[in-house]
Amino acid sequence: MALVDKGGTMRKRVARASVLIAGALVVLGSTMADAAEAGAVPVSPGAPEITNWYRVPAAHGVRATRSTWSSSNWSGYAETGHFTSISGAWTVPSASAGATDATSEWFSSAWVGIDGFDNTHLIQTGTEQDFYGGTAHYSAWWEILPKAETVIPYSVLPGNSMSATIEQTATTVTSANGKRSKVVTKYWYIKLQDLTEGWTFATTQVYKGTGSSAEFIVEAPVVGRSISTIAHYAFAPAAAAGGDVKGARTATAIGAALAGAGLSYVNDSGTLIQNALQVSTPGSQDPTATAFNSSYGALVPPAPTG
């Protein structure tokens, strides 16, 4: 369907660097001069522009596996309320062409974020697992809608362990002529780590969303101006016991300690529907309600036991 609009320590110890880009402080675990030696990879010149969109509800009349919601672009878990921080981890899945057609383009992303479930705001960070040009492509990124992904130029491979945190760190408040103070600016900190490769990326950005939802999602992203066909993704079997997506935590006050997200399959889970077929399905939460498994297709994966 068409849409309108749109580390510190690595292989060697390196100096911490900060640069000011478009008014936002970007903090990297290494200087860009050290990037190639530290495992960074350039963005492919042929890579398409990718945007991880807010949730688009699935068409009416499509019957899905029992879940709270269904979508044309999201699957996973989403909680509503008020959130100022989210943290989660996942294992990068492998990607291949859907069905037997290796000549088309297929895309998938895994991410954590704030907003987007019931509004058009969204701040997020995650990994891309795509198949186009006859081969699989993997990358890391952060994003604030309506802008497309900003690719993080470091190596990402299937099976790598990722960890992410997004948190509101401060606000700017103004008061004029004794009138009531008003929040005019919100600053958010985004951190993504590849624990397998050993790199950390962090950036502080201005974001003015309401914080009305928190998500742990596998998505068919928007490529160009249309929702893509989701890639045939597969999480490593070894990840399933502890959860393909794990360590899900949230906070509801600025600076508050992250607490378990309290994931609920009955209340929070959602499936991805494309062409009247269920193509991405989350499973039940683990005993601590902070992890779940996710599968390509309509079969519900088992709940994690770890």
N, C-alpha and C positions, 0 to 999 in steps of 0.2 A: 504494500500500500504506500502511496506517496504522502510525504509530510511536507508542510510548508515551513520555511525558515531553516531556516537553517540554510670500606664504609668507615667513615672513620677508618675501619680496618678492612683491608682486602688481602691480596696476595703479598702486599708489602704495606708498611705504614706510610700514609701520605698526609699532607697538610690539609686541614679543614678549610674550605673556601666558601665565601659568601659573595653573591653578586646581586645587584639590584636590577631587575628586569621589569619594565613597565610598572614601576612603583611597588613591586612585590619582592620581598626578600626570598631568594632561592638559596637553600643550603644543601650542598652536595657533600658526600662522604669523601670525595677526592676532587682535585682540580681537573678541569676539562683537558688540560695538557697530559695528565696521567691517565685519561680515560681508556685509551686503547690498550695500554699495558695492563690496566686493572680489570679488563674484561668487557669494556664497553663496546657496543656495536653501533654502526651508523644506521640511520633510518633508510630503508630501501627507497631509492628514488621513484620506484614504481608503486609504492604503497598507496592504497586509496585513503581518502579522508574518512575517518570513522568517528561516529558520535554515539555515545551510550545515552539513549533517550529516556525521558520519563515513561512511566508505565502506560501502555496503550491497551485498554481492555479488549479481550477477544470478542469476536463476533457472536451475537446471540444465537442460541440454538445448537452450539457445539457442546457435546457432552464430554466432560473431562473426568479423570480419576478424582475421587473425593479430595477436595481442597477448598480453601476459603475463597480463592479468587483465581481467575485465569486471565491470560494476557497474550497479545500478539508478539511481544518482544521480551517479556520477563518470565523467569521461573525462580523459585527459591523461597525465602522467608522475608516478610515485611511486617514491621510492627508500627502501629500508629500511637501518637501521644505527643510528647515534647522531648526532643533529644538535643544535647549539645556535644555529644561525643559517641563514637562508635569504634570498635576494634574487632578484628577478626583475622583468621588465617585460613589458607587453603593450599592444596597441592595443585600445581598447574596441570591441567589435563592435556592429553594429546588431541590433535585435530586431524580429521580426514574428510574427504568429500562425502556428501550424503549419497545414499543409494549406491549406484554403480557409475555415476556420472562424474568423472574426474576432470572434465573440461570446463565446468561452471565455477562460480565463486561461492564460497561458504565461509561464514564468520561466526565466532562465538567469543564472549568475554565473561570473565568472572571478576566480581568486584564487591566492595562494601561501600555504602553511601548513606547520605542524609537527604531526605526529601525525595520527591519524584513519584511517590505512590499515589497521592491524591492532589498533587499540584504540579506546576511546570518548572519548579526549581529543582536543582540537583547538584550536589557536590560529591565526588566519588574518586576512587582510585582502584586499579585492578590490573589484570593481565588480558592479553588478546591471544586467542588460539584460532587461527584462520587457515583456510586452504584455498589458494588461488594460484594461477600460473602453473598448475600441476604439482605444487609442493606445499607443505605446511609452513606457516609463519607464526612466530611467537614474539610478543613484545610486552612491555609494561607501560603504564600511562597514568595520568591524573586528568581530571576534567571538571569544569564548572559550566553547566549549561547557561546560555545556548551555544557556547564555543565547542568545537570538536576536541577530541583527545589531544593532549600534549604528550607526545611519546617521551618516555624516559630512556635515554640511549645507553642501556646496559643489557647484558645478555640475559635472556630468559629461556629456559628449556622445559619441556614436559617432565613432570616428576619433581620439579623444584618446589621447595617449601617457601611460601610467601606469607608475610605478616604486614598488616596495615592498620593505621590509626588515623582517624579524622576527628579533630576537636576544635571547638570554639575556644579561643584563648583570651580574648579581650573584646571590649566594645569601646567606641568613642561616643561620648555623651555631650550634648550641648545644652545650654540654658541661656535664654535671652530675656532680658527685662523682667526677671523674676517669674517667668512662665515655667510650667512643668518641664522637666528635662526630657529629652527625646533621644533615643538611640539613632544615630545616623550612619554608623559604620560598624560592621562586625568582622573581626579577624579570625580566620580559621587556619589551623595547622594540619598539613597533610604529610604523612610519613608512610613510605612503602619500603619494605626490606625483602630481599631475596636471601634467605638464610642459607641456601645451598651454595649460591655463587659468592656470597659474602659482601653484598653491597647494600647501601642505605641511601635513599633519596628523600629529601624533605623540602617543603616549600610552605610559606605563609602567604595566604591570599585573602582578599576581601570577598566576602560572600554574604548575601542579604536574604537568604531563604529563611523560612519560618521554623525549620527543624521539626516538622510535623510527622516525620516517619524515619525509620531506620531500616536498612535493607542488607541482605546477604544474597546475592543474585548471580545466576547464570543467564546471559542475555544474548539475543540475536540483535546486534547493534544496527544502527542506521548507517548505511554506506551511501555516500552521495546524498540523495533525498528520499531514500526508501529503506524500509526495514529489510534487512538481509535475510536470506535463508540460513538457518542456523547450521553450523558445521556439525558433523558427527563427532562429538567430543567424548573422551573416555578418561575418567580419573584412574590413576594407578590402583590396582587391586589392593596393594598394601595399605593404602590410605583409608580404606573403607572401615576398618575396625575402629579407628579413632575419629573418623569423619572426614569426608572430602572437604567440607567447610567446617572449621572448628574454632574454638576459643571465642565464640560470639559474645561480645560484651557491649554494654551501652552505659551512658551516663545522662542524667537529666538536668544537671546544673553545671555551670561553668566552673571548671576546676575540681568537680566532684570525682571521687574514685569510680572507675569503671566497675560495674557489677554484672553478673551473668545476665544475658539477654532474656532468659526465660522463654526460649523458643517453644512454640506450640503448633504441632501439625494441624490440629483442628482449627486454630484461630489465625495462624500466620502464614500458612503455606500456600503457594500458588503454582500453577502449571502453565507452560507455554504452548499455545495452539497456533499452528500455521496450516493453511489450506485444509481446514477442517480436521486436522490430525494433531494429536498430542505428541509433541516432539521433544519436550524436556520436562523432567519430573523429579521433584524432591521427595525424599523419604521422611519418615518420622524422626523426631529429635532423639538424642541420646539421653541416658538417665539424668545428666546434669543440666539438660536443656540448653546446651551451648554448642551443639554440633549436629550436622546432618549429612547425608549422602545425596548425590544428585546423579541422574542417569539420562542419557540421550534416549528418546523414545517414550513410550507410554507406561512401561513397567515401573512400579514403585520400588526403589531400592530398599534394602533392609536398614534399620536404624543402627547407628554406630553403637559399639559395646564398650569402647574405651573411654 
